[in-house]
Amino acid sequence: MYPIHFFDRAARLWPDHIAVEHGDEALSYKALHDRVQALATGLQTLDPAFGSRVGICCYNSVDHLISWLAVLAAGKVWVPLQPMNARAELVRAVEFTGASIVIAQPETVDKLAGAETRFLMSDPAGGPETTIALCEKHMGQVPEGADMPLSATQAIKFTGGTTGLPKGVMQPYRAWNTNIAIQISAWSLAEGQRYLAAAPITHGTSTYILPTLATGGTLVLLDRPRPEETLHFLQNAGITTTFVPPTVLYMLMELENVRESDYADLRNLIYGAGPMRPDAIERAQAIFGPCLASTYGQTEAPQIATMISAQELQNPAKRASVGRETFLTQVEIMDGEGRILPAGETGEIVIRGDLLMTGYWDQPEVTAKTLVDGWLHTGDLGLKDEDGYVFIRGRAKEMIITGGFNVYPADVETVMGEHPDIIDCAVYGVPDDKWGESVHAAVQVRDAQSVTPAEIIAFIRERLGPVKTPKSVRFVESLPRNAIGKLQKTQLAEQHMAQRADALKEG
């Protein structure tokens, strides 16, 4: 069984149910399935080879969803291209994977200028070769079925790494099937539920599409929504499940009308793509009710290697956790010698199971360093408690060694978040002649006139002592994050070093 077969079966079971809504546009399962089948047939006429790569560089829309499903139905490999990424990165992804077709919108195609591929426009204004025209031409036709092993690649997704060139993660059919099964089980997805796709389809939202469609739910698409729009849908559109990065939750909680609803329909308000501070979790629970939940995974083990349910997250002792391993994965803590560590000891988080990638596209050496003896080495540091809950201490490369002591940024950020004036914060290390590295922080505050960096430093020092206390605290309007909300601490360290160099010059 391939991932697309979950949607095929749902179209037979619930042909008249609404599958997707976007603005005034709504499609039933039958209508959506008919268009997907037609476009998949059209894609096979343009390139009949199974396993060939098709890029999609679009913002959220019904046509993007149709194109996405059609790529799967045609037996091709999906290459997501986030429109907000830099041109060089997008062109490199197309050329690196050898994508034979790229589906783009008029507002995104310029970012792909120079890429050697065949463009198909997802807009009727884009010219004669459009997804709509191809769909109409092949309406009523059925694509040829693929016959490939479950280890074959379904998608090549590029990591958002902060150093070096992004790596193309090969996600196999089996990993997608595993994710679908886990998502359905974890969130109790069922017929009639409504999923709000407020984040880009090119990233985390994609992992919720087939689980929602497999169970007869409705996808409610938003295109680059402002926080006010996301909140409006959570309050008024009967949404039962959604996924957002922590930064979006922080922005939602700052809106004036956020408490003007009881969010009675909302069962799963899932945050991921980064940690969330325990104090912010508690505040979100007070606003949205007992629906806040979280997952942990990587592009290499998509989305849900661990999860913590809304009920579990009610326990204050577990709020800093990303939950326990899901039922089709094994998650352990490993030392540098490859030994599994006991509860309470910090090491690298490693993952095993059918959720894993098969490797990095055309990078066997990097693959061999990441997949070792069946274990995915995540590069994240963490520990397990006696109950099996995983606590992330941060990226291994982000650990700060100052004066011979290990400082985990997450430990400091948790305490910083308890300060009433802080909205968001990040702790990072920079080279230091005396200490080897020194601890520093950047914070976003509600009112820069009501608190000083010295007061924040004193607040932390009282609770953590001198070693973990930042040497400096810098106020920023917002913390640097990438297109999917991941914090970019490397940028903060670089900014810090540049400002220090400028100060030395002026001195």
ZARO-262069 format. One line per field, with one value per residue (C-alpha): residue in one letter; y negated, z, x. Coordinates in steps of 0.5 Angstrom, whole numbers, plus 500, padded with zeros to 3 digits. Layout:
REM ZARO-262069
r	c(a ...)
Y	c(Y ...)
Z	c(Z ...)
X	c(X ...)
END
This chain:
REM ZARO-262069
r	c(m y p i h f f d r a a r l w p d h i a v e h g d e a l s y k a l h d r v q a l a t g l q t l d p a f g s r v g i c c y n s v d h l i s w l a v l a a g k v w v p l q p m n a r a e l v r a v e f t g a s i v i a q p e t v d k l a g a e t r f l m s d p a g g p e t t i a l c e k h m g q v p e g a d m p l s a t q a i k f t g g t t g l p k g v m q p y r a w n t n i a i q i s a w s l a e g q r y l a a a p i t h g t s t y i l p t l a t g g t l v l l d r p r p e e t l h f l q n a g i t t t f v p p t v l y m l m e l e n v r e s d y a d l r n l i y g a g p m r p d a i e r a q a i f g p c l a s t y g q t e a p q i a t m i s a q e l q n p a k r a s v g r e t f l t q v e i m d g e g r i l p a g e t g e i v i r g d l l m t g y w d q p e v t a k t l v d g w l h t g d l g l k d e d g y v f i r g r a k e m i i t g g f n v y p a d v e t v m g e h p d i i d c a v y g v p d d k w g e s v h a a v q v r d a q s v t p a e i i a f i r e r l g p v k t p k s v r f v e s l p r n a i g k l q k t q l a e q h m a q r a d a l k e g)
Y	c(500 493 487 484 490 488 482 486 491 484 482 488 488 481 478 473 470 464 465 458 451 445 438 439 445 452 459 466 472 474 468 467 474 473 467 471 477 473 469 475 478 471 471 478 476 470 475 483 485 487 484 478 472 466 460 455 448 445 442 446 446 452 452 453 459 462 462 465 471 472 472 478 481 481 485 479 476 470 464 459 452 446 440 436 439 435 436 440 445 446 447 451 456 457 458 462 467 467 465 466 462 456 453 446 440 433 430 435 437 432 434 441 437 441 447 453 456 456 451 452 446 447 441 440 434 437 439 445 450 450 455 453 454 461 463 461 465 471 471 478 482 486 486 492 495 495 502 500 503 499 497 493 485 481 475 471 465 461 460 452 453 447 449 452 454 456 464 467 472 478 480 487 490 494 487 484 490 490 483 483 489 485 479 482 486 480 475 479 477 479 477 470 467 460 459 452 452 445 447 448 455 455 457 459 459 464 469 468 468 475 477 472 474 482 481 477 470 463 459 452 448 441 438 434 432 426 428 425 429 436 434 432 439 442 438 439 445 451 453 459 460 455 455 449 447 444 437 437 439 433 428 431 431 423 421 417 422 428 430 428 436 442 446 452 455 455 462 462 455 458 454 457 455 452 453 448 446 449 442 441 448 446 439 443 448 442 439 445 450 457 458 456 462 463 468 469 471 469 469 475 478 474 470 475 480 478 474 471 471 465 469 471 464 462 465 459 464 466 459 459 466 467 474 481 485 487 494 495 492 493 487 488 483 485 484 482 490 492 494 493 489 490 485 479 478 473 476 476 477 483 486 493 495 495 487 486 484 488 483 476 475 477 476 483 480 476 481 486 481 480 487 492 499 497 491 484 480 473 469 467 467 470 475 479 479 486 485 485 478 475 468 464 460 457 458 462 456 451 454 448 450 445 445 453 453 455 450 453 447 450 450 442 441 444 440 434 435 435 427 423 418 423 426 430 431 435 437 438 438 434 435 432 432 433 438 441 440 435 435 429 428 424 423 420 416 413 406 404 399 403 408 407 413 412 414 420 422 421 425 431 431 432 438 441 439 435 441 441 434 430 425 420 420 416 413 415 413 421 427 429 435 439 439 445 442 445 441 439 438 438 431 429 431 428 421 421 422 417 412 414 413 406 404 406 401 395 396)
Z	c(500 498 502 496 497 504 500 494 499 503 496 496 503 503 496 498 504 504 503 503 504 502 502 498 495 497 494 496 496 489 486 489 487 480 479 482 478 472 473 475 468 465 469 467 460 461 464 464 468 475 481 477 481 481 485 487 489 491 497 500 495 493 487 491 494 488 485 491 491 484 484 489 485 479 482 482 488 491 492 496 494 500 496 501 501 497 489 490 494 490 484 487 490 483 479 485 485 477 478 471 472 477 479 480 481 477 484 485 478 478 484 480 474 471 473 468 468 465 468 469 472 477 475 469 468 467 460 456 460 467 472 470 463 464 469 464 458 462 466 467 466 471 472 471 478 480 482 487 494 500 501 494 495 496 497 498 503 504 511 514 517 519 517 510 504 506 505 501 506 502 505 503 502 509 513 510 511 519 520 517 522 528 527 526 533 537 535 535 528 525 520 520 524 521 520 520 515 517 516 509 506 504 511 517 515 509 515 517 510 509 516 515 509 510 516 512 515 512 511 512 508 510 505 509 515 519 527 527 521 524 531 527 524 531 534 529 524 528 528 531 530 528 528 529 531 538 535 532 539 542 537 538 546 545 541 545 543 544 550 547 546 549 543 545 538 539 541 539 538 537 537 534 530 536 544 548 555 560 563 556 555 562 559 553 557 561 554 549 554 555 548 547 545 542 538 536 530 524 517 517 522 520 525 530 533 540 542 548 549 552 558 559 558 564 569 570 571 564 561 559 555 548 550 549 543 539 538 531 533 538 542 546 549 547 549 544 544 542 549 551 557 563 565 567 563 558 551 544 542 537 533 530 526 520 520 518 512 507 507 504 496 493 499 502 506 510 510 513 519 521 520 524 525 524 529 526 530 531 533 539 546 551 557 559 565 569 566 559 557 553 555 550 552 545 539 540 537 541 548 551 554 559 564 563 565 560 559 556 553 554 561 561 557 561 567 563 560 568 568 567 562 557 551 547 549 546 549 545 546 543 543 549 551 558 559 552 551 554 555 552 551 546 549 546 552 552 554 554 559 564 565 564 561 568 572 567 569 576 576 572 577 583 580 576 579 576 571 567 567 561 561 557 555 548 547 540 536 534 534 528 525 518 514 518 525 527 531 528 534 529 526 534 535 529 530 537 534 529 534 539 533 531 539 539 533 536 542)
X	c(500 503 501 496 492 490 486 484 480 477 474 471 468 466 465 461 464 468 476 478 476 480 477 470 473 471 472 468 473 470 471 478 480 478 482 488 487 487 493 497 495 498 504 505 504 510 514 513 518 516 521 522 523 517 518 513 514 507 504 498 492 487 491 498 494 492 499 502 497 498 505 504 499 503 509 514 518 516 521 518 521 519 518 521 527 533 533 540 538 531 535 540 535 532 538 541 535 535 527 524 518 517 510 510 506 507 509 514 517 522 525 527 530 536 533 534 527 520 515 508 504 499 495 491 494 501 500 498 502 498 496 489 489 493 487 482 485 486 479 476 483 487 494 498 500 507 510 516 518 516 524 523 523 517 520 526 526 532 534 534 541 544 551 554 549 542 542 536 533 530 523 521 514 515 516 510 506 509 507 500 499 502 498 492 493 496 491 485 483 476 471 468 474 477 485 487 493 496 503 506 505 512 514 511 503 505 505 498 495 494 492 487 484 485 480 475 477 477 483 482 488 490 496 501 496 497 496 490 487 490 486 480 479 481 475 470 471 470 478 479 487 492 500 504 511 512 513 506 503 507 504 497 498 499 493 488 482 485 481 475 473 473 476 471 472 480 482 489 493 500 507 513 519 522 522 517 518 514 512 509 506 502 500 497 493 490 488 486 484 487 489 496 500 507 511 519 522 526 526 530 524 518 514 512 518 516 509 506 498 494 493 500 502 497 503 507 513 513 512 519 519 517 514 515 517 511 509 512 519 524 528 534 540 546 553 559 561 555 552 545 545 540 535 537 544 545 547 545 538 538 532 530 524 520 520 527 529 534 539 541 540 547 551 553 559 554 549 554 555 548 545 549 547 540 540 539 544 540 545 540 542 537 535 530 527 524 518 521 519 525 527 531 537 539 543 550 553 549 552 556 563 565 570 570 563 557 551 545 542 535 536 537 532 527 529 529 522 519 521 514 517 520 516 521 529 535 541 548 555 561 568 572 579 578 573 573 566 562 554 550 542 538 531 524 521 514 516 524 522 520 526 533 538 542 535 534 541 540 534 538 544 539 536 542 548 554 556 550 548 549 555 550 543 541 534 531 525 524 529 531 528 527 521 518 520 526 531 537 542 548 545 545 552 555 551 554 561 560 558 564 568 565 566 573 575 571 575)
END
